Amino acid sequence: MHTENRFENLEVWKDACRIAVIVYEDLEGCRDYGLKDQMTRSAVSIASNIAEGAERNSVPDFIRFLYYAKGSAAELRTQVYIAQQVGIIPSDKCTEMVQRLKKISGMLYNLIRMKKDKGM
């Protein structure tokens, strides 16, 4: 695989890793272990699906895993809203995380479109 095609070079993968770290940091003291577990799993899943799809060396597989990543971003966004409503995450943090997740979803959408336009 050429180095320019490695998933580590994708900005969306880098952003997804950053959001996962943010979630871990923000929930470090959280005692709601069920929601914390769900949120950390969703956060890690975004970057993991991008990486797994890229490593499959198949455009259709890559696109499928990008859709999984996009789904995980929506799942995490929902969990962030819930965490804010139950008082686990403050409103300003919620707003920041939601903005980051919407940006990641947009980047994934654009990458999917680009891959589809190049042909499967």
C-alpha positions as CSV (number, residue, x, y, z in Angstrom):
1,M,0.0,0.0,0.0
2,H,1.3,3.4,-0.9
3,T,2.0,5.7,2.1
4,E,-0.3,8.4,0.7
5,N,-3.2,5.9,1.0
6,R,-2.6,4.9,4.6
7,F,-5.5,5.6,7.0
8,E,-3.1,7.4,9.3
9,N,-2.8,10.2,6.7
10,L,-6.6,10.8,6.6
11,E,-7.7,13.9,8.4
12,V,-11.0,12.4,9.2
13,W,-9.2,9.5,11.0
14,K,-7.1,11.9,12.9
15,D,-10.2,13.9,14.0
16,A,-12.0,10.7,15.0
17,C,-9.0,9.7,17.2
18,R,-9.1,13.2,18.8
19,I,-12.8,12.9,19.6
20,A,-12.2,9.5,21.2
21,V,-9.5,10.9,23.4
22,I,-11.8,13.8,24.3
23,V,-14.6,11.4,25.3
24,Y,-12.2,9.4,27.5
25,E,-10.9,12.5,29.2
26,D,-14.3,14.1,29.7
27,L,-15.8,10.9,31.1
28,E,-12.8,10.0,33.3
29,G,-14.6,10.6,36.6
30,C,-18.1,9.5,35.3
31,R,-19.7,7.0,37.6
32,D,-22.5,6.1,35.1
33,Y,-20.6,3.1,33.8
34,G,-23.3,2.1,31.3
35,L,-23.4,5.4,29.4
36,K,-19.6,5.8,29.8
37,D,-19.0,2.4,28.2
38,Q,-21.5,3.1,25.4
39,M,-19.9,6.5,24.6
40,T,-16.3,5.2,24.7
41,R,-17.2,2.3,22.5
42,S,-19.0,4.6,20.0
43,A,-16.1,7.0,20.0
44,V,-13.4,4.3,19.4
45,S,-15.6,2.7,16.7
46,I,-15.5,5.8,14.5
47,A,-11.7,5.8,14.0
48,S,-11.5,2.0,14.1
49,N,-14.0,1.6,11.2
50,I,-12.2,4.1,9.1
51,A,-8.9,2.2,9.6
52,E,-10.5,-1.2,9.1
53,G,-12.1,-0.2,5.9
54,A,-9.0,1.4,4.5
55,E,-7.0,-1.7,5.2
56,R,-9.3,-3.9,3.3
57,N,-7.9,-2.7,0.0
58,S,-11.3,-2.7,-1.6
59,V,-13.2,0.4,-2.5
60,P,-16.7,-1.2,-1.8
61,D,-15.4,-2.4,1.6
62,F,-13.9,0.9,2.4
63,I,-17.2,2.7,1.6
64,R,-19.1,0.2,3.7
65,F,-16.9,0.8,6.7
66,L,-17.0,4.6,6.2
67,Y,-20.8,4.3,6.5
68,Y,-20.3,2.3,9.8
69,A,-18.0,5.1,11.0
70,K,-20.7,7.6,10.1
71,G,-23.3,5.6,12.0
72,S,-21.0,5.5,15.0
73,A,-20.6,9.3,14.9
74,A,-24.4,9.7,14.9
75,E,-24.6,7.2,17.8
76,L,-22.1,9.1,19.8
77,R,-23.8,12.4,19.0
78,T,-27.0,11.0,20.4
79,Q,-25.2,9.8,23.6
80,V,-23.6,13.2,24.0
81,Y,-27.1,14.9,23.9
82,I,-28.3,12.4,26.5
83,A,-25.2,12.8,28.7
84,Q,-25.8,16.6,28.7
85,Q,-29.5,16.2,29.6
86,V,-28.7,14.0,32.6
87,G,-26.0,16.3,33.8
88,I,-22.9,14.3,32.9
89,I,-21.6,16.7,30.3
90,P,-22.0,20.5,30.6
91,S,-23.8,22.3,27.8
92,D,-20.7,24.0,26.4
93,K,-18.8,20.7,26.2
94,C,-21.9,19.1,24.5
95,T,-22.0,21.9,21.9
96,E,-18.3,21.5,21.2
97,M,-18.5,17.7,20.9
98,V,-21.6,17.9,18.7
99,Q,-19.8,20.4,16.4
100,R,-16.8,18.1,16.1
101,L,-19.0,15.1,15.4
102,K,-21.0,16.9,12.7
103,K,-17.7,17.9,11.1
104,I,-16.5,14.3,11.2
105,S,-19.8,13.1,9.7
106,G,-19.5,15.7,6.9
107,M,-15.9,14.6,6.2
108,L,-17.0,11.0,6.0
109,Y,-19.8,11.9,3.7
110,N,-17.4,13.7,1.4
111,L,-14.9,10.8,1.5
112,I,-17.7,8.4,0.6
113,R,-18.8,10.6,-2.3
114,M,-15.3,10.9,-3.5
115,K,-14.7,7.1,-3.4
116,K,-18.1,6.5,-5.2
117,D,-17.3,9.1,-7.9
118,K,-14.0,7.3,-8.6
119,G,-16.0,4.2,-9.3
120,M,-16.2,0.9,-7.5
